[in-house]
């Protein structure tokens, strides 16, 4: 059996990478921090024009009818540029949740997501805080084992500062009696499971992209920075720091791809495969941030160094959609 990605998938990844690297620069990210929403104006529409917003949406709803396996490589690229927009959430969390809900709710909102005309955000009790609730057109909220469709205008949002300035986190309080109950019982559990697995897969993929970007930034820095008349990147100790990231990064890719395959094929082992991928990606992100700060020396602690953009997002992903302990326990329970 051939486990490699197809030529079409790799070409699509390359084209998306070129677009993201050119459009999502550190300067654009820093400028977005100063806006009211924290998001780059017009970027959501650009992503929709590329067909990215509707990748996992069925063709009958205006999407491309693709799967998590088709998108996972692109999620890595989103991590590589520290994409602040909720694209990964839309594709891997909101879309599967709406598909599991079905009915009029899915028929109404999936075409809007595909067209880039709406942002649907899922809030699970697992996360406590909801990212991008302030720009959502619809909130799908878990409460008491049920899932409710909540109009953001009818909810009370409380802002919570994140270690990553690109992440806008909110508590969401709403009256369940006035919200639309869209899933309960076994169906609600399917919705919650789809959202949790999609969120963890997306966080894991982005964490690997972030780790690669931190390595690339550090390689450039250690090539330019000289001591004793030589680039510090030529010193064995610095090489070891980078090598310790590189081998963990490569080992983490296999479990990530398997998790995406399991989700795409509705495998009974999807939960454990996703948790294995998330736990490994968390460890890669943690050591990448630690070692890259180390090779930057004192400069690594200053906000002016772009390493912070990627490092702090990796830290944030470590504690969202289930932390390392949660996912290791999930694997152990199988």
N, C-alpha and C positions, 0 to 999 in steps of 0.2 A: 504494500500500500504506500502511496506517495503522500507524505505528510507536509510537503512544502507548499507555500502559497503559489497561486497561479501567476502567470506573467501579467495578466490583466490587473490582479490585485496589487502586485508590486509596482506597476506603472501608475496606477491610481494613487498609491501611497507617495510615489515620487512627485507627482504633479501637485498633490495637496501639500506636501512638504515645501515645495518651492513657493507656493502661494503664502503659506503661513509664515515662513521665515522672512519673506519680503514685506508682508503686511503687519505682522505682530512683532514689532521691535520692542526692546526694553524701553525706548523713549515713548512709544505709544502706550505701553502699559503704565508707565509712570504718569503720563498725562491723564489717563483714564481715572487714576486715583483721585484726581482733583475735581472730577465731574460729580454731579449730584447723584447719579446712579452708580458710578464706579465702572461704567461700561463704555466701550469705544463706540461713538455714534456711527451708524451705518454698517457696522461689522456683521450684525446678525443677518441683514439683507444680503450681504456678499456671500456669506456661508450658505444661505438658502439658494442663491443663484448657482452655486457649484453643485447643488443637489445633496449637500451633506446633511441638512436638517431632516430630510425625509428618507435617509438611507434604509432604515429598518421599518419604514411604514409601507404597508401593502399598496400595490399599484392602484387598487380600487379607491384608495384615499389620497392619491396624488403622489405617493412615494415611489421608491425604487424597488421595494420588495426584497431587500437584501437582509443579511443577518448580522449578528454580533461578530461572527468570524470575519465577515467582510470589513467591519468597521474597526476591529481591534488595532490594526496597524495604524489607522488614522488617529485613534485615540492616543497612541504613543506619540505621534507627531504633535498632537494638541498639547501634550505634556512638554514636549521639547521646546515649545515656544511659550509655555506657561499661559495658554489661552485663557483669558478671563471670562469669556462668554460661556453661557450654559449649554454649549453644543453637545458635549458628551452626556450631560444629564438628559437633554431632550432625546437623544438617540438611544441610550442604553437604560434609562430609568423611566422617563415619562411615557415614551412610546410603548414599551412592553407592559407598563401598568395599565395604560388605556386599552391596549389590545386585550388584556385579561379582563378588564371591566366590560368591554364590548358595548353593544346597544347604541342608544342615541348619543351617549357621552363620547364614545370613541368616534362615531360618525361625524360629530360636530367639531371635535378638536384636532383629530389627526390630520385632516387636510390643512388646517391653519398652521400646524407645526411644520408640515412639509413645505408650505409656501413661505415660511419665515414670518408669518403674520401674528403668531402668538407664542407665548412662553408658558409652558405648563410645568409646574414644579411639584415634586412629590416630597412630602414630609413624613418620615417614619419616626416612631418612638425610639428606635435604635439610635438616631442621630441627635435627638433633643433640639438642636438648632437647625433651622431651615435656610439653606443658601439660596440667594436670589429671590426670596419671597417678595421683595420690594418691586421687582420688575415683572412679576408673574401676572398672567391674565387669568390663570386658574390654579388653585392649590388643591392637590389631592392629599388629604391628611388622614393618617391613621389615628384612631382613638378608640380605646376599649375593644380592640380586635376588629373593628369595622373601618371602612374607608369612606370618607366623605369628600364631595366636590364642594369647595369653598370659594366663594367670590372674595378676592383679596379686600375689596371695599367693605366687606362685612366682617373682616377679621381685624384683630388688634396686633400690630407688629411691634416687637421690641428689639432694637438694634443691639447686637453684641459684637464687640471688636474682636477681630481675629488676628493671629500672629502674621497672617498673610493679608496685606492690604487689599488684594484683589478679591478676596472672599468676603462677601457681604452676608453676614449671618443674622438670623432673626428668630426670636421666639414667636410662635403664632398661636394666639388664643381665639377661639371661635365658639359659638353656640351650636352644638350639634343638633339641637331641635329645629334650628332654622336653616341648617345646611342640607344639601341633598345627599342622602345615603346611596352610594353607588355600588357598594360591595359589602357583603356580610358573610359570616360563616366560612365555609370552605373556599368560596370564591374570594373573599377578602384575604385569606391566607395565601392564595395563589398570587394575588396582586402584590401583597407585601413581599413574598418570596421573589417574584420577578424583579421588583424594584430594588430589593437588597442585593441580589446577585448582580444585577446590572450596574448598580452603584459601586459595588466592591470591585467588579471587573474594570470599570472605567477608572476608578482611583488607582488600581494596580497598574494599568496600562500607562496612565499619565505619570505615575511615579517612575516608571522605567525611562520614559522620555525625559523627565526632569533630571534623572541621574546621569543620563548620557550628556545632557546639556551642561551640567555642572562639571563633568569630566572635560568636555571640550573647552569650556571657559578656562579651566585650570591649566590645561595643556598650553593654551595660548599665553596665559599669564606667566607660567614657569619657563616658557621659551623666551619671553621678552625680559623677564626679571633676571638680573645677573648678580652674582656674588663671586668674589675671588677671580673675576675676569671670565666666568663661565655662566651659562644659563643654569638656573637652579634646577631646571627639569632634567639636567644631565646627572644630577646627584642620585645615587642609588636609593636613598631614603625616600626621596620624592617619587621615584619610579614605583617603589613598593606601595606607596599610598594609592597611586592610580591603578596599579595592578590588582590591588585588593578590592577595588570597586568593579573593575572590568570583568573579573571572572564570576563574581556574584551576579552581575548584570546579565551575562550570557546564560547562566544557569537558570535565571528567573524567567527567561523568555519562553522556554518550553512549557512550564506549568500555566503561563498566561494564555498561550495559544490553545492548550488543551481545555482550559476553562471556557474560552470563547467557543470552541467546538462543542463542548457539552451543553452550553446554553443554546446554541444554534440548533442543536439536535434534540433538545428537551431530554437530556440524559438524566437518569435517576441519581447519578453521581455529581450533578452540576453543583450542588451546594458545597460538597467537599472539595471539588476541583477549584471552584472560585475561592474558597477560603485558603487553600494551599497557595494559590497565585497571589492573593492579597498579602498573606503573611510573608512570603518571600520578597515581594515588591517593597513592603514596608521596611524590611531589613536592608535592602539595597539603598533605598532613599535615605535611610538613617546614616549608613556608613559613607554614602556619597557626600552628604552634607558635612559630616564630621571631618572626613579626610580632605575635602576641597577647602574648607576653612583653614585647615592645618597648613596646606601648601601655600595658601595666600598670606600666611603670617598675620601680622596686625591689620593689614589691609582688609582681610576677610571679615573683620568685625564692623566695617564702616558701611553705611547705607549707600555710599556712592558706587560701591562695587556691585555690578549687576548680578553677581552670584546670589545675593540676598533674595532676589525675585524668585529664583528657582528653589533655593534652599528652604525658604519659609513655606512655599507651597507644598513641598515634599513633607515637611513637618506636619502641615495641616492635614494632608491626606492620610498620614499615619493614624489619625484619630477620627476619621470619618468613615461611614459605612462599615463600622466594626473595627476596633483596634486590633493589635497583634494578638492579645490574649483572647479576645472574642473568637477570632478565626482559628487559632490553635485549639481552643476548646471545641469548636464546631467540628474540626477534623477528628479530634480524639473521641467524640461521641459516636462516630460511625462504626 
